[in-house]
Amino acid sequence: MEQYEPDRLSPAQVAAMRRSFRNGRAAMTRRSLLRASAGGALAVGGLGALTGCGIPAAGNTQGGVSAEDHSADEKTVNFSNWTEYIDVDDSEKRHPTLDQFRQRTGITVKYTEDINDNVEFFGKIKPQLAAGQDTGRDIVVLTDWLAARLIRLGWVQKLDASNLPHAYTNLSAQFRDPDWDPGRAHSYVWQGISTVIAYNKKALDGVEVKSVSDLLDNAKLKGRVGFLSEMRDSIGMTLLDMGKDPAKFTADDYDAAVARIQKAVDKGQIRRFTGNDYTSDLTSGDFAACIAWAGDVVQLKADSPDIDFIIPDSGYMTSTDNFLIPNKARHKTNAERLIDFYYEPKPAAELAAYINYVSPVDGVKAELEKLDPDAANNPLIIPDKAMAAKSHAFRSLSSKEETEFEEKFAKLTGA
């Protein structure tokens, strides 16, 4: 295998990923809060995969590498996704939208739930990608920061727009142009994940919460506030509250955000930094309010009338899980046809009705209203124009920035 200068992670970056394995968004669930982390040996293996030899340094992009496309004579597509992240029927053995795709196109989808977290899965596919070999997968779904890394490394293929008419037309404006994949040349969104402020009405007992400033400064909430252990979410929401754009912030802006949160830590305002284990604190009332992930809030609201959320006037953070076609995939055209299928409003609505995450598909609301009116009118699933306009993404970081920023955040959180 051809060797390259490794794109190594700093100790702070490794610590941040271990936090994610234990209780961060890598441990989030899809629909039922059961999206497990790799943990233990798998986690260590995944981290080793990112730090070991054979990985080109970021920026050494060779460009996506195609293979002979066997789509015409092999009516199949191999699709790897996260657990609990697609619609299932009552038997919990079949996926109705995938069945519809097969019936329409004659293409059978081999659907595998083999992504437990980004880093562990990267460890599975890295050896083949680094060696220029087929991974055996035509589609993978990865979170934006890792999708950005694979694109930089030149390990995913450019998409053929002629096979993606619905995706091109129906992709929501808020997801169209990430700085890590301008114009979505290599990726399309599977689902969006929003970061909001959640609260327990009973625990607030009349205290008003409208902003991150309220979380950080209102003395009536002292010791009953939660922030997330995921840097991009907590820092991003704080930057917005300070009037800074998370897509354009400077190192000085970052330091100011850290200092703002540190002040709240020092005075005991923040009870603790959590992964998605904040859900138990919020429902019990130990947290009166916290930074939270919208997918969790949808589930918590369904179970408890005391739980609700607000979108600050300053805005909120959104990240994405994304379709990618790895280098040397055998069935690229079939894969693109499947991606495009999920950008048709009807299958997109069926998916959204089941998994309750942010649909990236314009036009899905009318179809979702036929299936689940409550979901169709839930802005955490179908953001209206006003809410979508408040959505912000955290900008891409250089390796140096990520090292420095994670070290400062780790010190802040006590990790």
Disulfide bonds with the S-S distance in Angstrom:
none
